[in-house]
Amino acid sequence: MPPMRPSSGDCSSSTATKGGPDESLPICSGNQGNAVCGIAGIYALQNGRLPAPGIVEAMCQRIVHRGPDDQGTFSNERAQIGMRRLSIIDLAGGHQPIHNEDRSIQVVFNGEIYNFRELRRELEALGHTFYTHTDTECIVHAYEQFGDACFARLRGMFAIAVLDLRRNRLVLARDRVGKKPLFYTVTRDGVLAFASELKCLFEVPGFEARVSTTATQDYFAMGYVPEPATIYEGVHKLPPAHCLVVEGGATSLRRYWEPAFEPKWDLDEATLTERLIAHLEDAVKVRLVSDVPFGAFLSGGIDSSVVAVLMARNLGAPVKTFTIGFKEAAFNELPDARAVANHIGSEHHELIVEADAVTMLKDLVWYFDEPFGDSSSIPTYLVSKLAAGHVKMVLSGDGGDELFAGYERYRKYEQLERIRRGSLGLAGPALRLAGALVPGGRGLRLGRVGQRLSQPFPDRYLSGVALNTRDDLAMLLRPEVGDMDPFARVRHHFGRSDIGSDMERILAGDMATYLTDDIMVKVDRMTMATSLEARAPLLDHELIDFVARIPFEYKLRDGTGKYLLKQVARALLPAEVMQKRKQGFAIPVARWLRHDLKELMLDTLTDQSFRERGIFNERGVRHCVDAHLAGTHDYSEQLWLLLTYEMWARRFLSPAG
C-alpha cells in the first residue's frame, strides 16, 4: 500500500478537533499526583540525525488524555524524552523525568511499581540517595545498581525509557503481561522513536505511516493486530516482558520473564486453596497504595467480585463500585453486581448502555490508533467514564479467565479432544462428510467441527477462537491482501515445549495473544481516554507464577472452569453470585446491527471511500450485509470488524484513492 497521511489534529484540547476526540468524549482534567500515564521520545542511532528541538513536546501533546496533570521533558544533542502525567502518588514531587544523583541517568515511566518501598529501602542501604518519594526514582537507582536486570525486580505495570548518558544507551522496557503499551520505530533518518501511543509517531519528521496488508489480514482474523506488529509497516509493539537495548548504533531485544508452568505444586486441595487466598489478598493489598480516591469495576462475575470483596476487607471506608448494564436481559449483569455491592456495603454506581452509544465508535478509534474489533470496548469506555466522575484509580478483575481456564472455549476444546481421541482420528472426515450431506445450518456446523478435528494442534484450538476462518477471510478481503492464513502470526505462542500439556499451552498462548493484544489494549486505552488508571490484581506476576504451577485439574474440572478460584469465592461471596451463568462483557451487536445501527452500517459499508480502499471483496461484504439483515446467518462479527476498520481508516488515513 502507498504511504498514508494521518489526519491532522491535536488531542490536547477538550474541544473537538479534526483527528482528535469529539466533544462527546471530554478529556478529564484530573488532580495533581505522580503516576505518569504516557511517555514518548526520540533517539539518534549511531549515524542518525536528531530532528530540531520541540519534537518530543509535540509527541506528548498527542497524549494529553493519558496524563492531563503535568508534562516534563529532557533533551540533549542525541535524545529527547518526555512524559504526560496523571497523578496518583507523591502529589507534589513526582515531576519527570527523574534522575540519579549526578543526572547521568534520566527516566520517564508510565505505570505503577507496587514494591517501590521495599526496593527503596534496599537501594538506600546500598548507598543511593533519593530526592523524591516516587516509584519512578526507584527505577532510576535500580537501573544504576542492577543494570538491565532491574526490570525483573519490579512488581507492577510499566512502560519505561531509561536514558543512560554515561554509556550512551537507551533502554526501553515493558511489564510482564503488557498492561502498559510501548511502540517504537526507526525512521529513514536513523532516529529511533518511541511512544505510549502510535499517534505520537506522526509528529516525528521522517515517519511514514504505510498500512501493512499482513496486519490488516491479522486484524480481520483475530480482531486485533498481534504483537510485535502494528497496523503500520516498520512500527513495532515492544513485546511484554522484554526490554529493548539501543547501544552503539545497534538494537537488541531481550526477554526478562516468562511464567513457568512446571514443575507442578505437589500440594493437596486445601493447601492450594489456602495459598491461593493469601496470594490473591496480597495482590489486592499492594494495589491499594494511592494518594487519590479509588474504586473497583464490578460486573457481578467471579473475578471482579473476588477483587471487590478483598478490596473491601482491606479498606477502612466503603468501596466505590461501578457497573454497566443493558436493557437486553441476556447481556445484563446489573442484578448480579448489585448483589455483590450489597454484600460488601459498597457505594455503588450503575449505567444502562443504549444502542446509540455505539455511535461514539468513530471517536473511540482515536484512542486505539489501529483497527480494534472488540465491541466490549464501548461498555469499557462507558464504565471508565462513569468511574472517572468519582475516582482516579480502579481495580479490575481482568486475567481470571486466562489464569484459571474460565472461558467456555476451554471446555469445548476439551470435549473436542475427547471426540478426536475416542474416534481414533476418524471423526473429522466423518463429520466433514456429514456436513456436506446435511442441509442448512446444522450441516454447516457439522462440517466446521469436522474441519477443526482434522487440523493439527494448535490450529484445532485456534480455529474455534479466530473471528474468521481462511474461507471467511477470502470472502471479506481481496486475494492480494495476504495468504489468508488466520493463525500465521499467533501460532508460535501456543507451542511452548517446556509445558507438559496442550491445554496449558493454550492458557500460555492466550496470555501471550488475546490477553495482551485485546484485553490489555482495551482496558488501557478506554481507561486512559477518561484519565482513569486501572490496576489488575489477578495479573500480579507473583500470583501468575503461583497459579501457572497449579495442576490443570484444579483449573478445569468436570467441565467447569476456575475450579480452585471458585472454592475461594464460595467463602467470600453470596450463593446467588456463585450460581450465575458466565456472561462476559459483551454488547448485543447482532440485534443492534439489524435494527438501531442498521443505517450506520449501511451508510459506512456502501460509501465510496469504503469501496475505494482497495482491500475489500465487495461481493462478499454485500453477502454478509444481506444475509445478516435477512436473519439467515449471523455475520455480526464480520460486519463489526468491517465497520470498525472503516471508521479507523477515515480518522487516521487520507481519503481512499
C-alpha positions in Angstrom: 0.0 0.0 0.0 1.2 3.6 -0.6 2.1 5.7 2.4 -0.8 7.2 4.2 -1.1 10.6 5.8 -2.6 10.9 9.2 -5.5 13.2 9.7 -4.4 16.5 11.3 -5.4 17.1 14.8 -4.3 17.6 18.4 -5.9 15.8 21.3 -4.6 18.2 23.9 -7.8 20.2 23.8 -11.1 19.3 25.4 -12.9 20.6 22.3 -13.3 18.7 19.1 -10.6 18.9 16.5 -10.2 17.1 13.2 -8.4 13.8 14.0 -8.8 14.3 17.8 -11.5 13.2 20.2 -15.0 14.6 19.6 -16.8 16.9 22.0 -18.8 14.0 23.2 -15.6 12.5 24.7 -14.3 15.2 27.0 -10.8 14.9 28.4 -10.8 14.8 32.1 -8.8 17.5 33.9 -7.7 15.4 36.9 -5.9 16.4 40.1 -2.2 16.5 41.0 -0.3 13.4 41.7 2.5 11.1 40.3 1.6 8.2 38.1 2.8 9.1 34.6 0.5 7.7 32.0 2.2 8.5 28.7 5.8 8.6 27.5 7.5 9.5 24.3 10.9 10.1 22.9 13.4 10.1 20.0 17.0 8.8 20.0 19.6 9.3 17.3 21.3 6.0 16.3 25.0 5.9 15.5 24.7 7.6 12.2 21.3 9.2 12.9 20.4 12.9 12.8 18.2 14.2 15.6 15.4 16.5 14.4 15.0 20.0 15.6 14.1 20.7 19.2 10.5 20.5 20.3 9.6 17.2 18.7 9.0 15.4 22.0 6.8 18.2 23.2 4.6 17.8 20.2 4.6 14.0 20.7 3.4 14.5 24.3 0.7 16.8 23.3 -0.9 13.9 21.3 -1.5 12.0 24.6 -2.7 14.7 27.0 -5.7 12.5 27.7 -3.3 9.9 29.3 -1.8 12.4 31.7 -3.6 15.7 32.0 -1.8 17.0 35.1 1.7 17.6 34.0 4.3 17.4 31.3 8.1 17.1 31.5 11.0 16.7 29.0 14.7 16.2 28.8 16.9 16.7 25.8 20.5 16.8 24.6 22.2 16.5 21.3 21.3 12.9 20.9 18.0 12.4 22.6 14.6 13.9 23.6 12.4 12.1 26.1 9.1 13.3 27.6 6.1 12.3 29.6 2.5 13.2 30.4 1.4 12.7 33.9 -1.7 11.6 35.7 -1.0 12.0 39.4 -1.6 9.1 41.9 1.3 9.0 44.4 3.6 11.8 45.7 1.3 14.7 44.7 4.0 17.4 44.8 7.2 15.6 44.0 6.6 13.4 41.0 7.6 15.6 38.1 9.5 13.6 35.5 12.0 12.9 34.0 13.5 11.6 37.2 17.3 11.3 37.5 20.1 9.9 39.7 22.5 11.8 41.9 24.7 13.1 39.1 21.9 13.3 36.5 23.6 10.8 34.2 20.5 8.6 34.1 17.2 10.1 33.1 13.9 8.1 33.3 10.4 8.5 32.1 7.9 6.0 33.2 4.2 5.1 32.6 2.6 2.9 35.3 3.0 1.9 38.9 5.6 0.0 40.9 4.0 -1.7 43.8 7.1 -2.9 45.6 8.8 0.5 45.4 9.0 1.0 49.2 10.9 -2.3 49.7 13.1 -1.6 46.7 13.8 1.9 48.0 14.9 0.6 51.4 17.3 -1.9 49.7 18.8 0.7 47.5 19.2 3.2 50.3 21.1 0.5 52.2 23.4 0.2 49.2 24.2 3.9 49.4 21.7 5.5 46.9 20.3 8.9 47.7 16.7 9.8 46.9 15.2 13.3 46.3 11.5 12.3 45.8 9.1 9.8 47.3 8.1 8.4 43.9 8.2 4.9 42.5 9.9 6.3 39.4 13.1 7.2 41.3 13.3 3.5 42.4 13.6 2.6 38.8 16.4 5.1 38.3 18.5 3.7 41.1 17.6 0.1 40.5 18.9 0.5 36.9 22.0 2.2 38.3 22.6 -0.7 40.7 21.5 -3.8 38.7 21.6 -2.7 35.1 19.1 -4.3 32.7 18.4 -6.9 35.3 16.5 -4.3 37.3 13.2 -4.9 35.4 12.8 -8.4 36.7 12.9 -6.9 40.2 9.9 -4.6 39.6 6.4 -5.7 40.7 3.8 -3.7 38.8 2.7 -2.4 35.4 5.1 -0.3 33.4 6.5 1.1 30.2 9.9 2.6 30.9 12.5 4.6 29.0 16.0 4.8 30.6 18.4 7.3 29.0 21.9 6.4 30.2 24.1 9.4 29.3 27.3 7.9 30.7 27.1 4.8 28.5 25.4 6.4 25.5 22.5 3.9 25.5 18.7 3.9 25.6 16.7 1.1 27.2 13.0 0.6 26.8 11.1 -1.9 28.9 7.5 -3.2 29.2 5.8 -5.0 32.0 5.2 -8.8 32.0 1.8 -9.1 30.5 1.6 -5.8 28.5 -0.6 -3.8 30.8 1.1 -0.6 29.6 1.8 0.0 25.8 5.0 1.0 24.2 5.6 1.4 20.4 8.8 2.1 18.5 10.1 2.5 15.0 13.3 3.7 13.2 12.9 6.5 10.7 14.7 6.8 7.4 16.9 9.5 9.1 18.3 6.9 11.6 16.2 8.1 14.6 14.5 5.6 16.9 11.2 7.0 18.0 9.1 5.5 20.8 5.8 6.4 22.5 2.9 5.1 24.6 0.5 5.5 21.6 1.0 5.2 17.9 -0.4 8.7 17.1 2.7 10.3 18.7 4.9 9.0 15.9 3.1 11.2 13.4 4.9 14.2 15.0 8.4 12.7 14.2 10.0 14.0 10.9 10.7 11.2 8.5 8.0 8.9 9.9 5.9 7.2 7.2 2.6 5.5 8.0 2.4 2.7 5.5 -0.5 0.4 6.2 0.6 -3.3 6.5 -1.6 -5.7 4.4 -0.4 -8.5 6.7 -1.5 -6.7 9.8 -4.8 -5.9 8.1 -5.4 -9.6 7.4 -4.5 -10.5 11.0 -6.9 -7.9 12.3 -9.8 -9.5 10.4 -8.7 -12.9 11.6 -8.3 -12.2 15.3 -10.0 -8.8 15.9 -6.7 -7.2 16.8 -3.2 -6.8 15.4 -0.9 -9.3 17.2 2.4 -8.1 18.7 5.0 -7.3 17.8 3.4 -5.9 14.6 1.2 -2.8 14.3 -1.1 -1.7 11.5 1.9 0.2 10.1 4.9 -1.4 8.4 8.1 -1.0 10.3 6.4 0.1 13.5 6.5 -2.4 16.4 5.0 -3.1 19.8 7.6 -3.8 22.4 6.6 -7.3 23.5 5.6 -7.8 27.1 8.3 -9.0 29.5 11.0 -7.6 27.1 13.5 -4.8 27.1 14.9 -3.1 24.0 18.6 -2.0 24.4 19.9 0.6 22.0 23.7 0.9 22.2 26.5 1.6 19.7 24.0 2.0 16.9 22.6 -1.5 17.3 19.4 -2.7 19.0 18.8 -5.9 20.8 15.6 -7.3 22.2 15.8 -9.3 25.5 13.2 -11.3 27.4 13.4 -10.9 31.2 10.4 -13.1 32.4 8.2 -16.0 31.3 5.7 -17.8 33.5 6.9 -21.3 34.4 4.1 -24.0 34.3 6.4 -26.8 35.5 7.1 -28.4 38.0 3.6 -28.6 39.4 2.9 -28.0 43.0 2.6 -31.3 45.0 0.0 -30.0 47.4 -3.4 -31.1 48.4 -6.5 -29.0 47.5 -6.9 -27.4 51.0 -3.3 -26.2 51.0 -3.5 -24.9 47.4 -6.7 -23.0 48.3 -5.1 -21.5 51.4 -2.1 -20.4 49.5 -4.2 -19.0 46.6 -6.2 -16.9 49.1 -3.0 -15.5 50.5 -1.7 -14.6 47.0 -5.0 -13.0 46.0 -5.2 -10.9 49.1 -1.6 -9.8 48.8 -2.1 -8.9 45.1 -5.1 -6.7 46.0 -3.5 -5.1 49.1 -0.3 -3.9 47.3 -2.5 -2.1 44.7 -4.3 -0.1 47.3 -1.4 2.4 47.7 -2.7 5.7 46.4 -2.9 9.3 47.4 -6.2 9.8 45.4 -9.7 8.3 45.6 -10.1 4.8 44.1 -12.8 2.2 43.4 -13.5 -1.0 41.5 -15.1 -2.2 38.3 -17.8 -4.7 39.3 -19.6 -7.0 36.8 -21.1 -9.4 39.3 -18.9 -12.2 37.9 -16.5 -14.3 40.0 -13.3 -12.4 39.1 -14.3 -8.8 39.7 -16.4 -9.9 42.7 -13.5 -11.6 44.5 -11.3 -8.5 43.8 -14.1 -6.2 45.2 -14.6 -8.3 48.4 -10.8 -8.4 49.1 -10.6 -4.7 48.5 -13.4 -4.1 51.0 -11.6 -6.3 53.6 -8.5 -4.1 53.3 -10.0 -0.6 53.3 -11.3 1.4 56.2 -14.0 3.0 54.1 -16.7 1.7 51.8 -15.5 0.7 48.3 -16.9 2.7 45.4 -18.0 0.2 42.7 -19.1 0.8 39.1 -21.2 -1.3 36.8 -22.6 -1.2 33.2 -25.9 -2.8 32.3 -28.1 -3.4 29.2 -31.9 -3.4 28.6 -31.4 -6.8 27.0 -31.6 -9.4 29.8 -29.2 -11.8 28.1 -26.4 -9.2 28.4 -27.4 -7.5 31.6 -25.4 -8.2 34.8 -26.7 -5.3 36.9 -28.7 -7.6 39.4 -25.6 -9.7 40.0 -23.4 -6.7 40.6 -25.9 -5.2 43.0 -25.9 -8.4 45.0 -22.2 -8.2 45.4 -22.3 -4.5 46.1 -24.9 -5.0 48.9 -22.8 -7.9 50.3 -19.7 -5.7 50.7 -21.6 -2.5 51.5 -20.1 -0.6 48.6 -21.1 2.9 47.3 -22.5 1.5 44.1 -22.9 3.3 40.7 -24.7 2.0 37.6 -25.2 3.0 34.0 -27.5 1.5 31.3 -26.0 1.3 27.8 -28.3 2.1 24.9 -27.7 1.2 21.3 -27.0 4.8 20.3 -23.8 4.6 22.5 -22.2 2.7 19.6 -22.2 5.9 17.5 -19.2 7.0 19.7 -17.2 4.3 18.0 -16.0 6.9 15.4 -14.4 8.8 18.3 -13.1 5.8 20.3 -11.0 4.7 17.3 -8.8 7.8 18.0 -7.6 6.2 21.2 -6.9 2.8 19.8 -4.7 4.2 16.9 -5.1 1.0 14.9 -8.2 -1.2 14.0 -9.6 -2.9 17.1 -12.6 -5.2 16.8 -13.6 -6.0 20.4 -17.1 -4.4 20.7 -16.8 -4.6 24.5 -14.6 -1.5 24.2 -17.8 0.6 24.3 -19.1 -0.6 27.7 -15.5 -0.5 28.9 -15.2 3.2 27.9 -18.6 4.0 29.5 -17.9 2.3 32.8 -14.5 4.1 32.8 -16.2 7.4 32.2 -18.7 6.6 35.0 -15.9 5.8 37.4 -13.8 8.8 36.4 -16.5 11.1 37.7 -15.8 9.8 41.2 -12.3 8.3 41.4 -8.9 8.4 39.7 -8.0 4.7 40.1 -9.9 1.4 39.9 -9.2 -2.2 40.4 -10.5 -4.7 37.8 -10.9 -8.4 37.6 -9.1 -8.9 34.3 -7.0 -12.0 33.8 -9.0 -14.6 35.8 -10.2 -16.5 32.7 -6.7 -16.9 31.3 -5.2 -17.9 34.6 -7.9 -20.3 35.8 -9.3 -21.7 32.5 -12.6 -19.8 32.8 -13.6 -19.3 29.1 -16.2 -21.6 27.7 -13.9 -22.3 24.8 -11.6 -24.3 27.0 -14.4 -26.7 28.0 -15.5 -27.0 24.4 -11.9 -27.8 23.2 -11.6 -30.4 25.9 -14.8 -32.0 24.6 -13.4 -31.8 21.0 -10.3 -33.6 22.1 -12.3 -36.4 23.7 -14.1 -36.9 20.4 -10.9 -36.9 18.4 -9.1 -39.4 20.7 -12.2 -41.6 21.0 -12.7 -41.9 17.3 -9.0 -42.7 16.5 -8.9 -39.7 14.2 -11.9 -40.8 12.1 -14.4 -38.2 13.5 -13.0 -35.4 11.5 -13.5 -36.9 8.0 -16.9 -38.4 9.0 -18.3 -35.0 10.2 -17.0 -33.2 7.2 -18.8 -35.7 5.0 -22.0 -35.3 7.1 -21.7 -31.6 6.8 -21.7 -31.8 3.1 -24.8 -34.1 3.1 -27.0 -32.4 5.8 -28.7 -29.3 4.6 -28.9 -25.9 6.3 -27.2 -24.5 9.4 -26.9 -28.0 11.0 -24.8 -29.3 8.1 -22.6 -26.2 8.2 -21.9 -26.7 11.9 -21.1 -30.4 11.5 -18.8 -29.5 8.6 -16.9 -26.9 10.7 -16.5 -29.3 13.6 -15.2 -31.9 11.2 -12.8 -29.4 9.8 -11.5 -28.5 13.2 -11.0 -32.1 14.2 -8.9 -32.7 11.0 -6.4 -29.9 11.8 -3.1 -30.2 13.8 -2.6 -28.6 17.1 -2.8 -25.6 17.8 -4.9 -24.9 14.7 -7.7 -27.2 16.2 -8.0 -24.7 19.1 -7.3 -21.5 17.2 -10.0 -22.3 14.6 -12.5 -22.0 17.4 -11.0 -18.7 18.7 -10.3 -16.8 15.5 -13.1 -14.5 14.4 -12.7 -15.6 10.8 -11.5 -18.8 9.1 -9.5 -18.9 5.9 -12.7 -19.1 3.9 -14.2 -16.1 5.8 -11.1 -14.0 5.1 -11.4 -14.8 1.4 -15.0 -13.7 1.5 -14.1 -10.3 3.1 -10.8 -9.4 1.5 -9.2 -9.3 -1.9 -6.6 -12.1 -2.6 -3.8 -9.6 -2.8 -4.2 -8.6 0.9 -2.4 -11.8 2.2 -2.0 -15.5 2.4 -5.4 -15.9 4.2 -3.7 -18.0 7.0 -5.6 -16.7 10.1 -3.1 -18.1 12.6 0.3 -17.3 10.9 1.4 -14.6 13.4 0.0 -16.2 16.6 0.6 -19.9 16.2 4.1 -19.9 17.7 2.8 -18.7 21.0 0.9 -22.0 21.6 3.9 -24.3 21.1 6.0 -24.0 24.3 7.9 -27.2 24.6 8.5 -26.7 28.3 4.8 -27.0 29.1 3.5 -30.6 29.6 0.0 -30.4 28.2 -1.8 -28.9 25.2 -4.4 -27.4 27.5 -1.8 -25.4 29.4 0.0 -24.5 26.2 -3.4 -22.9 25.3 -3.5 -21.0 28.5 0.0 -19.7 27.9 -0.8 -18.9 24.3 -3.9 -17.0 25.2 -2.0 -15.0 27.8 0.6 -14.0 25.1 -2.0 -13.1 22.5 -5.7 -12.4 23.4 -4.9 -11.2 26.9 -2.0 -8.9 25.8 -3.3 -7.7 22.4 -7.1 -7.5 23.2 -7.9 -7.3 26.9 -5.0 -5.2 28.0 -5.3 -2.9 25.0 -9.0 -2.4 25.6 -8.6 -1.6 29.3 -5.6 0.7 28.9 -7.0 2.8 26.0 -10.5 3.1 27.4 -9.4 4.0 30.9 -6.8 6.4 29.7 -9.3 8.0 27.4 -11.0 9.2 30.6 -7.8 9.8 32.5 -8.5 6.9 34.8 -5.9 4.4 36.0 -6.9 0.7 36.1 -5.0 -1.9 38.2 -5.4 -5.7 37.7 -4.6 -7.7 40.8 -5.2 -11.1 39.1 -2.4 -10.3 36.7 0.2 -9.7 39.5 3.2 -11.7 38.3 3.7 -13.3 41.7 0.2 -14.6 41.5 0.7 -15.7 37.9 3.8 -17.6 38.9 1.9 -19.4 41.6 -1.2 -20.2 39.5 0.7 -21.4 36.5 2.1 -24.3 38.6 -1.2 -25.4 40.0 -2.2 -28.7 38.3 -4.7 -28.2 35.5 -7.3 -30.4 37.2 -7.7 -27.6 39.7 -8.5 -25.1 36.9 -10.9 -27.0 34.6 -12.7 -29.9 36.3 -15.7 -31.8 35.1 -16.4 -29.2 32.5 -16.3 -26.3 35.0 -13.6 -23.7 34.7 -12.0 -21.7 37.6 -12.5 -24.7 39.9 -10.0 -23.6 42.6 -10.8 -19.9 42.3 -14.5 -20.8 42.9 -13.5 -22.7 46.0 -12.0 -19.4 47.3 -15.0 -17.4 46.1 -17.5 -19.6 48.0 -16.1 -18.4 51.2 -16.3 -14.8 50.1 -19.5 -14.3 48.0 -23.2 -14.7 48.2 -24.6 -18.0 46.9 -26.5 -16.4 44.1 -23.3 -15.0 42.6 -21.7 -18.4 42.6 -24.7 -19.8 40.7 -24.8 -17.2 37.9 -24.1 -18.1 34.3 -20.9 -16.6 32.9 -21.9 -13.8 30.5 -18.8 -11.9 29.6 -18.6 -8.2 28.9 -20.4 -8.1 25.6 -22.9 -5.9 23.8 -25.9 -7.2 21.7 -24.2 -6.4 18.4 -26.1 -8.9 16.2 -29.5 -7.4 17.1 -28.3 -3.8 17.1 -26.9 -4.1 13.6 -30.3 -5.4 12.4 -32.2 -2.5 14.0 -30.7 0.5 15.8 -27.4 0.5 13.9 -28.7 -0.7 10.5 -28.5 2.8 8.9 -25.0 3.5 10.3 -23.8 0.1 9.0 -25.3 0.6 5.5 -24.0 4.1 5.2 -20.5 3.1 6.2 -20.2 -0.1 4.1 -21.6 1.3 0.9 -19.8 4.6 1.0 -17.4 5.4 -1.9 -14.4 5.7 0.5 -15.0 2.2 1.7 -15.3 0.8 -1.8 -12.1 2.5 -2.8 -9.9 1.2 0.0 -8.8 -1.5 -2.5 -8.7 -4.3 0.1 -12.3 -5.5 0.4 -14.2 -8.2 -1.6 -17.3 -6.1 -2.3 -19.4 -9.1 -3.3 -18.5 -10.9 -0.1 -19.2 -7.9 2.0 -22.6 -7.4 0.3 -23.4 -11.1 1.0 -22.6 -10.6 4.7 -24.8 -7.5 4.9 -27.8 -9.0 3.1 -27.7 -12.4 5.0 -27.4 -10.7 8.4 -30.3 -8.3 7.8 -32.4 -11.2 6.4 -31.7 -13.2 9.5 -30.4 -16.2 7.6 -26.9 -16.0 9.1 -25.2 -14.1 11.9 -22.4 -12.1 10.4 -22.3 -9.6 13.2 -18.6 -10.3 14.0 -17.6 -9.8 10.3 -19.7 -6.7 10.0 -18.4 -5.2 13.2 -14.8 -5.7 12.1 -15.6 -4.0 8.7 -17.3 -1.1 10.5 -14.5 -0.6 12.9 -11.8 -0.8 10.3 -13.5 1.8 8.1 -14.1 4.2 11.0 -10.4 3.9 11.9 -9.3 4.5 8.2 -11.5 7.6 8.0 -9.9 9.0 11.2 -6.3 8.2 10.5 -5.8 7.8 6.8 -6.1 10.2 3.9 -9.2 9.6 1.8 -9.2 6.4 -0.2 -7.9 6.8 -3.8 
